[in-house]
Amino acid sequence: MTVKQIDILNIALMLLSAAIAFVVPFELFLFSYAVLGPLHYLTEIGWLHKRQYFATGKYDFLWLGFLCVMLCSFSFVFTEVPAQSHAFVLFLAFTSALGMILFDNFLYKLIAMCLGLFLGFVIQETQLFFVVFAILLPTIIHVFIFTGLFIIQGALKNKSVTGLLSVIVFVICAVSFFIWHPDFKFYSVTEYAKQNLVATNFHFVNQYLMYFSGFQNPTIDKVFGTTAGFSIMRLIAFAYTYHYLNWFSKTSVIKWHEVPKKWLASIIITWILSVALYLYDYKIGLQALLLLSLLHVFLEFPLNFRSLQGIFKSVQGLYQTDKAA
């Protein structure tokens, strides 16, 4: 597929994701997370490994992997660990990833890590630190903000009109959930969706986003029974669904499928077993795949910073071109 064709396909996928999110937001999120999510994790980690995780060091990823395992151990082994510790580990991984793309020298990377340790210790007790790094970074920031940055980078890099249009459509879709509030009489949130959103603690993302959007006292009932609750859930469902579809739409370009047949077969088998676990018990499925889910977030941090680098260089190049003209 050409770049233009991929852009057009992605615009169609954005509109499709937004349309379904408007109608069945809670159910769409649970479906996308359980069915599309595991296949995305499994294929992206292999793709990142082939590209050295976009870090400057061959073994930099081991540190990110170690921090991810540490975070998961907090959830399953050390149940009394303060919640701020989760935010601290994510913050340390995030700042370490920045050092991994800025420096080739191991000493400089170590200094960056130590600076992250120090800064994390200083600000870890603040509520904002916890919410941003423990709740929002591995969820909505990962699937919405960073996906948006990837789209912008692609549009600037290719200097594509359709790429620019895809950025505009992406923003319009996100904003539309807070402007248009359709009342579909035939739809009500299923008990299955309510139970599993709460059982997996995903409702915290909804509540904090509602709070940041100005909604006072966003209780669980208000997540499922208010206009603001539906707007937030529609955004989350759209972000997750398109995040996964965007990855698969670029198969012909990034070629994540070009792996040994045995590896591809193991991916498919693992994916089928993962979906089966979610069907059996959604909470058990999430717990079983927590490490894999978080690992792909951690290992993608260097790529996230590379995207920012790419955007900066593209904007800088456009500025220099205009200045020269």
GUGU-968198 format. One line per 3 residues: number of its first residue (from 1); their letters; for each residue x, y, z of C-alpha. Coordinates in nm, 3 decimals. Layout:
% GUGU-968198
NUM> a> X,Y,Z; ...
END
This chain:
% GUGU-968198
1> mtv> 0.000,0.000,0.000; 0.115,0.356,-0.070; 0.143,0.620,0.203
4> kqi> -0.167,0.793,0.065; -0.367,0.468,0.072; -0.261,0.400,0.430
7> dil> -0.363,0.753,0.533; -0.705,0.708,0.372; -0.745,0.368,0.538
10> nia> -0.658,0.520,0.875; -0.909,0.800,0.832; -1.174,0.534,0.762
13> lml> -1.063,0.340,1.073; -1.083,0.656,1.285; -1.437,0.725,1.168
16> lsa> -1.537,0.362,1.221; -1.389,0.355,1.572; -1.560,0.683,1.661
19> aia> -1.895,0.569,1.523; -1.897,0.247,1.725; -1.768,0.433,2.032
22> fvv> -2.067,0.666,2.014; -2.311,0.374,2.020; -2.157,0.113,2.255
25> pfe> -1.857,0.278,2.427; -1.820,0.053,2.731; -1.857,-0.271,2.539
28> lfl> -1.629,-0.152,2.258; -1.350,-0.076,2.501; -1.372,-0.417,2.669
31> fsy> -1.382,-0.591,2.330; -1.085,-0.401,2.186; -0.876,-0.445,2.498
34> avl> -0.939,-0.821,2.517; -0.934,-0.913,2.146; -0.718,-0.657,1.964
37> gpl> -0.492,-0.572,2.258; -0.307,-0.904,2.308; -0.236,-0.940,1.935
40> hyl> -0.097,-0.587,1.935; 0.133,-0.654,2.233; 0.265,-0.978,2.088
43> tei> 0.339,-0.838,1.744; 0.476,-0.502,1.852; 0.726,-0.637,2.105
46> gwl> 0.878,-0.859,1.836; 0.891,-0.564,1.596; 1.055,-0.342,1.857
49> hkr> 1.312,-0.611,1.932; 1.415,-0.627,1.566; 1.478,-0.251,1.582
52> qyf> 1.668,-0.257,1.912; 1.373,-0.081,2.077; 1.487,0.245,1.913
55> atg> 1.745,0.288,2.190; 2.112,0.366,2.137; 2.233,0.064,2.332
58> kyd> 2.181,-0.300,2.238; 2.085,-0.401,2.592; 1.909,-0.085,2.712
61> flw> 1.575,-0.263,2.693; 1.677,-0.495,2.977; 1.650,-0.209,3.225
64> lgf> 1.301,-0.122,3.103; 1.204,-0.489,3.121; 1.339,-0.515,3.475
67> lcv> 1.138,-0.213,3.587; 0.824,-0.359,3.428; 0.871,-0.689,3.612
70> mlc> 0.926,-0.493,3.934; 0.601,-0.304,3.881; 0.407,-0.623,3.818
73> sfs> 0.557,-0.780,4.130; 0.412,-0.490,4.328; 0.068,-0.591,4.204
76> fvf> 0.094,-0.964,4.264; 0.349,-1.018,4.542; 0.396,-0.708,4.755
79> tev> 0.035,-0.612,4.811; 0.118,-0.357,5.083; 0.340,-0.141,4.861
82> paq> 0.210,0.221,4.844; 0.034,0.317,4.521; 0.289,0.596,4.465
85> sha> 0.552,0.328,4.407; 0.376,0.227,4.087; 0.395,0.586,3.963
88> fvl> 0.760,0.609,4.069; 0.861,0.299,3.868; 0.680,0.425,3.557
91> fla> 0.839,0.769,3.597; 1.184,0.612,3.630; 1.129,0.401,3.318
94> fts> 1.005,0.706,3.127; 1.302,0.924,3.222; 1.546,0.637,3.164
97> alg> 1.407,0.595,2.812; 1.483,0.959,2.743; 1.847,0.897,2.832
100> mil> 1.847,0.591,2.607; 1.772,0.798,2.298; 1.975,1.108,2.384
103> fdn> 2.305,0.945,2.477; 2.531,0.671,2.343; 2.758,0.680,2.645
106> fly> 2.654,0.448,2.927; 2.771,0.696,3.193; 2.540,0.966,3.059
109> kli> 2.251,0.719,3.056; 2.330,0.632,3.416; 2.329,1.001,3.507
112> amc> 1.990,1.042,3.339; 1.858,0.747,3.538; 1.994,0.893,3.864
115> lgl> 1.834,1.227,3.785; 1.506,1.044,3.731; 1.549,0.868,4.067
118> flg> 1.616,1.196,4.245; 1.333,1.388,4.080; 1.094,1.098,4.137
121> fvi> 1.174,1.091,4.509; 1.115,1.467,4.532; 0.773,1.475,4.365
124> qet> 0.635,1.124,4.422; 0.406,1.225,4.709; 0.203,1.468,4.498
127> qlf> -0.139,1.361,4.374; -0.070,1.485,4.022; 0.243,1.267,3.999
130> fvv> 0.046,0.957,4.094; -0.243,1.027,3.855; -0.025,1.113,3.554
133> fai> 0.226,0.831,3.582; 0.035,0.548,3.754; -0.308,0.600,3.597
136> llp> -0.284,0.802,3.275; 0.060,0.726,3.126; 0.009,0.352,3.068
139> tii> -0.350,0.404,2.953; -0.491,0.712,2.779; -0.156,0.889,2.728
142> hvf> -0.014,0.577,2.568; -0.307,0.503,2.338; -0.425,0.858,2.261
145> ift> -0.149,1.117,2.306; 0.135,0.906,2.170; -0.082,0.774,1.886
148> glf> -0.159,1.134,1.794; 0.212,1.215,1.796; 0.282,0.921,1.564
151> iiq> 0.018,1.051,1.322; 0.164,1.403,1.332; 0.516,1.272,1.280
154> gal> 0.407,1.067,0.979; 0.225,1.362,0.822; 0.526,1.592,0.866
157> knk> 0.780,1.334,0.755; 0.592,1.244,0.437; 0.469,1.600,0.377
160> svt> 0.139,1.438,0.294; -0.193,1.618,0.247; -0.380,1.301,0.341
163> gll> -0.154,1.267,0.643; -0.245,1.617,0.754; -0.611,1.535,0.694
166> svi> -0.576,1.227,0.917; -0.445,1.450,1.197; -0.746,1.679,1.160
169> vfv> -0.991,1.386,1.156; -0.823,1.237,1.464; -0.871,1.562,1.656
172> ica> -1.229,1.609,1.533; -1.321,1.257,1.642; -1.182,1.317,1.990
175> vsf> -1.352,1.655,2.030; -1.685,1.531,1.893; -1.747,1.314,2.201
178> fiw> -1.769,1.630,2.413; -1.983,1.827,2.168; -2.241,1.577,2.050
181> hpd> -2.426,1.380,2.314; -2.666,1.143,2.135; -2.921,0.962,2.345
184> fkf> -2.963,0.618,2.194; -3.283,0.489,2.352; -3.204,0.130,2.255
187> ysv> -2.874,0.131,2.447; -2.795,0.092,2.815; -2.466,-0.016,2.969
190> tey> -2.468,-0.391,3.021; -2.405,-0.538,3.365; -2.117,-0.732,3.213
193> akq> -1.948,-0.406,3.112; -2.009,-0.243,3.449; -1.881,-0.539,3.648
196> nlv> -1.566,-0.588,3.443; -1.475,-0.222,3.418; -1.486,-0.201,3.798
199> atn> -1.333,-0.546,3.861; -1.028,-0.453,3.653; -1.003,-0.103,3.808
202> fhf> -1.026,0.064,3.467; -1.298,0.289,3.606; -1.025,0.490,3.781
205> vnq> -0.911,0.619,3.441; -1.265,0.734,3.367; -1.304,0.899,3.707
208> ylm> -0.978,1.091,3.690; -1.046,1.208,3.335; -1.392,1.321,3.443
211> yfs> -1.236,1.510,3.733; -0.977,1.680,3.510; -1.252,1.780,3.267
214> gfq> -1.426,1.969,3.547; -1.675,1.711,3.672; -1.702,1.728,4.051
217> npt> -1.713,1.410,4.260; -1.704,1.157,3.972; -1.836,0.848,4.152
220> idk> -1.864,0.507,3.986; -2.238,0.559,3.931; -2.166,0.881,3.745
223> vfg> -1.917,0.702,3.519; -2.203,0.484,3.394; -2.495,0.723,3.423
226> tta> -2.402,1.076,3.319; -2.335,1.260,2.995; -1.981,1.336,3.110
229> gfs> -1.925,0.970,3.193; -2.036,0.865,2.846; -1.822,1.132,2.679
232> imr> -1.511,1.013,2.860; -1.585,0.647,2.790; -1.640,0.722,2.422
235> lia> -1.302,0.892,2.406; -1.132,0.599,2.581; -1.303,0.339,2.362
238> fay> -1.214,0.534,2.047; -0.852,0.582,2.158; -0.791,0.216,2.241
241> tyh> -0.971,0.079,1.934; -0.800,0.310,1.688; -0.462,0.265,1.861
244> yln> -0.478,-0.107,1.785; -0.628,-0.072,1.436; -0.368,0.188,1.344
247> wfs> -0.094,-0.062,1.425; -0.242,-0.333,1.204; -0.319,-0.090,0.921
250> kts> 0.054,-0.025,0.876; 0.151,-0.390,0.835; 0.270,-0.338,0.477
253> vik> 0.502,-0.056,0.589; 0.642,-0.167,0.924; 0.628,-0.538,0.828
256> whe> 0.577,-0.670,1.180; 0.454,-0.995,1.027; 0.790,-1.075,0.864
259> vpk> 0.910,-1.316,1.129; 0.988,-1.691,1.123; 0.678,-1.905,1.073
262> kwl> 0.726,-2.078,1.408; 0.732,-1.740,1.583; 0.422,-1.625,1.398
265> asi> 0.242,-1.949,1.486; 0.332,-1.906,1.854; 0.194,-1.552,1.843
268> iit> -0.137,-1.672,1.698; -0.168,-1.956,1.951; -0.086,-1.725,2.243
271> wil> -0.337,-1.471,2.115; -0.615,-1.731,2.090; -0.542,-1.853,2.443
274> sva> -0.543,-1.492,2.567; -0.883,-1.419,2.416; -1.014,-1.746,2.562
277> lyl> -0.897,-1.636,2.909; -1.080,-1.306,2.875; -1.395,-1.489,2.767
280> ydy> -1.368,-1.721,3.066; -1.312,-1.441,3.316; -1.221,-1.089,3.213
283> kig> -1.035,-1.009,3.534; -0.830,-1.330,3.515; -0.747,-1.253,3.153
286> lqa> -0.624,-0.907,3.245; -0.416,-1.038,3.535; -0.262,-1.311,3.321
289> lll> -0.165,-1.060,3.051; -0.071,-0.770,3.278; 0.303,-0.822,3.234
292> lsl> 0.273,-0.843,2.855; 0.047,-0.538,2.843; 0.274,-0.322,3.057
295> lhv> 0.589,-0.455,2.892; 0.487,-0.323,2.553; 0.418,0.018,2.713
298> fle> 0.760,0.027,2.883; 0.948,-0.093,2.576; 0.777,0.167,2.359
301> fpl> 0.899,0.464,2.566; 1.215,0.518,2.355; 1.001,0.514,2.040
304> nfr> 0.769,0.773,2.197; 1.065,1.005,2.248; 1.189,0.930,1.895
307> slq> 0.852,1.051,1.767; 0.894,1.379,1.953; 1.242,1.408,1.806
310> gif> 1.105,1.344,1.459; 0.834,1.608,1.498; 1.087,1.864,1.623
313> ksv> 1.326,1.795,1.335; 1.046,1.816,1.078; 0.917,2.145,1.217
316> qgl> 1.272,2.277,1.235; 1.329,2.177,0.873; 1.011,2.352,0.761
319> yqt> 1.112,2.666,0.952; 1.458,2.670,0.796; 1.310,2.619,0.450
322> dka> 1.069,2.912,0.497; 1.350,3.126,0.635; 1.574,3.046,0.340
325> a> 1.291,3.129,0.098
END
